[in-house]
C-alpha cells in the first residue's frame, strides 16, 4: 500500500504550514511507514493511505515518486 506522508524538513524547527512537504512511501501500515522514516530528521505531521482514484490522481503529479525504504 502507498502512504502519503506530510512532513517538515527539520524536527528542530516549529512547523509552518507553508513549508510542509510530502513524500510517498510503500508500507503495510502507518506504523510501518513511521518506523521506516524514524532515522530521518523529519517532523512527520500526518500519514494517510492513498489508493483507488486518489492514487491515480496523485500519479499524474510530476512530483509523484515512491521512496524505496527497507
N, C-alpha and C positions, 0 to 999 in steps of 0.2 A: 504494500500500500504506500502511496505517496502522501507525505505530510508537508504542509507549507508552514514554515517557521518565521515568525516576525521577531526581529531582534535588534538590539543596539550593538554597535561595534565594540564598545568598551563597557565592562561591568562596573568600572570605577566612576563613570560619569552618570549624572542624573538623566534618566530617559527623556528625550524630547521627540514628540510625535513626528516632526519633520525629518528627523534623522533615522527613522525606523527603516530597516532594510528587510528583505525577505530572501529565503533560501529554501529549496525543495530537497527533502531527504526521504529516502526509502527506508521503511521500517515496518515492524509488525504492530507497534502500538506507540502511543505518545510517550510512554515511559522509555521505550527502546530508543526513540529519536533523541530524547533528552539525555540519555546515557551516552549515545554516540557523540553528542555535542559538548559533553561536560568538560573536555580538555581544551576547549576553545575559549577565548576570552569574551564570549558573547554574553550579553544580558538578554536572555530569552524572555520575550513579553507574552507570546501566545503561540500555541501549536494547534493546527487544525488539519484534519484529514481532508484530502482532495480526491474526489472520484466522480465518475459519471460525466455529466455535461460540464460541470465546473472544471474538471481535469482537462477536458477537451478545449475549453476556453483558455485555460492557463497555458496549454501547449502552444497556442497561437502567439503568445507573448514572446518577443525576441530575447527577453532575459530568462526564459524558462530553461533551467539546466538542473538536473538532479545530481546532488553530491553523492559520490560513491564513498561511503564510510563503512569500514568493517567494525 
